[in-house]
């Protein structure tokens, strides 16, 4: 399984299609290697979620990231059907 993590597009380049190209490359690579692919995303990152859904990914789970001194952030896992 391939799980790309912590990918970001520079704020000055958002809306340029860079994120879509990056994610399409990740999906193409994983599928070319015969791997399933899933993305971990914070629920607050609505633009990333919309991108994943446009790429055909479906939400398969939700969970809570825990970090720092007891801080938490709701998140989800999206998978691209093969």
Secondary structure as UniProt FT lines:
FT   HELIX           11..13
FT   TURN            14..17
FT   HELIX           18..32
FT   TURN            33..34
FT   STRAND          37..42
FT   TURN            43..44
FT   HELIX           46..54
FT   TURN            55..56
FT   STRAND          57..67
FT   TURN            68..70
FT   STRAND          71..80
//
